[in-house]
Amino acid sequence: MRRALAIALLLAAPSFAVQAAEPFTLTSSAFKDGDVLPRKYGGFDVSRTPPCGGENVSPPLAWTNPPPQTKSFALVMQDPDGGNGLGSVHWVAYGIPAAKTGFAEGEASKAVQGWTGGKNSIGNDHYFGPCGPAAHSLHHYVITLIATDVAAGTLKPGMTKDELLAALRGHALAPASIVARYKRPE
């Protein structure tokens, strides 16, 4: 009788499935992870021969499911293939408020508003699109968003990628990344 009651209670009890938390993700409506970056997001530099071929428009980005204790985000876009293997940095941004869930197309191509701009490889405090050397194959551009426990507006402006990463040591909660590829038109 007890066994039958135990079985009946188990069958009648609601089933609780263990659900894993959704992962922290970074996406773009302009390209999928690993795709070739559309030309308009490439750099614009007519002094190069051939020119970079782009319009230097920052791509749209969106993120979801950051850790609940996130106070701000930091973002780095780098080309590990650039700089003859030393890499080049195209975008450094931080102090991005925790309530922000993305960047609209072109939002990061101009003067910084609502977050802090760091220094990319050419010294700008905003996005500079890809423009690899002529005759190179496709380069990879890794965009990494880092959820942090650092309050927005507390880090000094103008930090390089390396200075930012050093300042975030012990304060990074989770990363989310997406990769684009780009080759200068010939």
C-alpha positions as CSV (number, residue, x, y, z in Angstrom):
1,M,0.0,0.0,0.0
2,R,2.8,2.5,0.9
3,R,4.6,1.6,-2.3
4,A,1.4,2.2,-4.4
5,L,0.9,5.5,-2.6
6,A,4.5,6.6,-3.2
7,I,4.2,5.7,-6.9
8,A,0.9,7.6,-7.2
9,L,2.4,10.7,-5.5
10,L,5.4,10.6,-7.8
11,L,3.2,10.4,-10.9
12,A,0.9,13.1,-9.7
13,A,3.7,15.5,-8.6
14,P,4.6,18.2,-11.1
15,S,7.7,17.6,-13.0
16,F,10.5,20.1,-12.6
17,A,12.9,20.2,-15.4
18,V,16.3,21.7,-14.6
19,Q,16.8,24.6,-17.0
20,A,20.2,25.9,-17.7
21,A,20.5,29.7,-17.9
22,E,20.6,31.0,-21.4
23,P,24.1,31.9,-22.5
24,F,25.4,35.4,-22.8
25,T,25.4,36.1,-26.5
26,L,26.5,38.8,-28.9
27,T,24.9,38.9,-32.4
28,S,24.6,41.2,-35.4
29,S,21.7,41.6,-37.8
30,A,24.2,42.5,-40.5
31,F,26.2,39.3,-40.5
32,K,26.4,35.9,-38.8
33,D,29.3,34.6,-36.8
34,G,32.1,33.8,-39.2
35,D,30.6,35.5,-42.2
36,V,32.2,38.1,-44.4
37,L,31.5,41.6,-43.2
38,P,29.5,43.6,-45.6
39,R,31.6,46.2,-47.4
40,K,29.9,49.3,-45.9
41,Y,31.3,48.3,-42.4
42,G,34.9,48.3,-43.8
43,G,37.2,51.2,-43.3
44,F,37.2,54.3,-45.4
45,D,40.7,55.6,-46.2
46,V,41.2,57.0,-49.7
47,S,44.9,57.5,-49.0
48,R,45.5,53.8,-49.4
49,T,46.0,52.1,-52.7
50,P,43.6,50.5,-53.4
51,P,41.3,52.3,-51.0
52,C,39.7,50.3,-48.1
53,G,36.4,50.2,-50.0
54,G,34.1,50.7,-47.0
55,E,32.1,53.5,-45.5
56,N,33.4,53.1,-42.0
57,V,29.9,52.4,-40.6
58,S,29.9,50.5,-37.3
59,P,27.8,47.3,-37.6
60,P,24.6,46.8,-35.5
61,L,25.2,44.6,-32.5
62,A,22.8,43.2,-29.9
63,W,23.4,41.2,-26.8
64,T,21.3,39.1,-24.5
65,N,21.4,37.3,-21.1
66,P,24.3,39.0,-19.4
67,P,25.1,37.8,-15.8
68,P,22.6,39.4,-13.3
69,Q,25.4,41.2,-11.4
70,T,26.5,43.1,-14.5
71,K,27.1,46.8,-13.9
72,S,28.6,47.7,-17.3
73,F,30.1,46.3,-20.5
74,A,33.3,46.7,-22.3
75,L,33.9,46.0,-26.0
76,V,37.0,45.3,-28.0
77,M,37.2,44.7,-31.8
78,Q,40.5,43.4,-32.9
79,D,42.2,41.9,-36.0
80,P,44.6,39.2,-34.8
81,D,45.8,38.8,-38.4
82,G,46.7,42.5,-38.6
83,G,49.9,44.3,-37.8
84,N,51.9,41.6,-39.5
85,G,50.8,39.1,-36.8
86,L,50.9,41.5,-33.9
87,G,47.3,42.3,-34.2
88,S,45.5,45.6,-34.6
89,V,42.6,47.1,-32.6
90,H,39.7,48.7,-34.4
91,W,37.4,49.6,-31.5
92,V,37.6,49.9,-27.7
93,A,34.6,51.0,-25.7
94,Y,33.8,50.6,-22.0
95,G,31.5,52.0,-19.3
96,I,28.6,50.8,-21.5
97,P,25.6,50.9,-19.1
98,A,24.2,47.6,-18.0
99,A,20.8,48.5,-19.2
100,K,22.1,48.9,-22.8
101,T,21.4,45.9,-25.1
102,G,23.1,46.8,-28.3
103,F,24.5,49.4,-30.7
104,A,22.5,50.6,-33.7
105,E,24.2,50.6,-37.1
106,G,26.6,53.6,-37.2
107,E,26.1,54.5,-33.6
108,A,29.8,53.8,-32.8
109,S,31.2,55.5,-35.9
110,K,30.9,59.0,-34.5
111,A,31.5,60.8,-31.3
112,V,31.0,58.7,-28.3
113,Q,27.8,59.2,-26.4
114,G,26.7,57.2,-23.4
115,W,29.9,55.2,-22.8
116,T,33.6,55.8,-22.8
117,G,35.8,55.5,-25.8
118,G,39.2,53.9,-25.6
119,K,42.1,54.2,-28.2
120,N,42.2,51.9,-31.2
121,S,45.4,51.2,-33.1
122,I,45.1,54.5,-35.1
123,G,44.3,56.6,-32.0
124,N,40.6,57.1,-32.5
125,D,38.1,56.8,-29.6
126,H,35.4,55.2,-31.8
127,Y,35.0,52.5,-34.4
128,F,37.4,52.3,-37.4
129,G,36.4,49.6,-39.9
130,P,38.6,46.9,-41.3
131,C,41.1,47.7,-44.0
132,G,43.7,44.9,-44.2
133,P,46.8,45.3,-46.4
134,A,46.2,44.9,-50.2
135,A,46.7,41.4,-51.5
136,H,46.2,39.8,-48.1
137,S,43.6,37.1,-47.6
138,L,40.5,37.6,-45.5
139,H,41.4,38.8,-42.0
140,H,39.4,37.9,-38.9
141,Y,37.8,40.6,-36.8
142,V,36.9,39.4,-33.3
143,I,34.3,41.5,-31.5
144,T,34.2,40.7,-27.8
145,L,31.8,42.1,-25.3
146,I,32.7,41.7,-21.7
147,A,30.1,41.9,-18.9
148,T,31.8,43.5,-15.8
149,D,31.1,44.4,-12.2
150,V,32.6,47.9,-12.7
151,A,30.1,50.8,-12.5
152,A,29.8,52.7,-15.7
153,G,31.8,55.9,-15.8
154,T,34.4,54.9,-13.3
155,L,37.3,54.0,-15.7
156,K,39.4,56.8,-17.1
157,P,38.8,57.6,-20.8
158,G,41.2,56.9,-23.6
159,M,42.6,53.5,-22.5
160,T,44.1,51.2,-25.0
161,K,42.9,47.6,-25.2
162,D,45.8,46.4,-23.0
163,E,45.1,49.1,-20.4
164,L,41.4,48.2,-20.4
165,L,42.0,44.5,-20.0
166,A,44.4,45.2,-17.1
167,A,41.8,47.4,-15.4
168,L,39.2,44.7,-15.8
169,R,41.3,41.9,-14.3
170,G,39.2,40.5,-11.5
171,H,36.1,42.4,-12.6
172,A,35.2,40.5,-15.8
173,L,32.0,38.4,-15.4
174,A,31.5,36.8,-18.8
175,P,32.5,37.3,-22.4
176,A,30.4,37.0,-25.6
177,S,32.1,37.2,-29.0
178,I,31.3,37.2,-32.7
179,V,33.8,37.0,-35.6
180,A,33.6,38.7,-39.0
181,R,35.9,38.4,-41.9
182,Y,37.0,41.1,-44.3
183,K,39.3,41.7,-47.2
184,R,40.1,45.0,-48.8
185,P,38.7,45.1,-52.4
186,E,41.3,44.9,-55.1
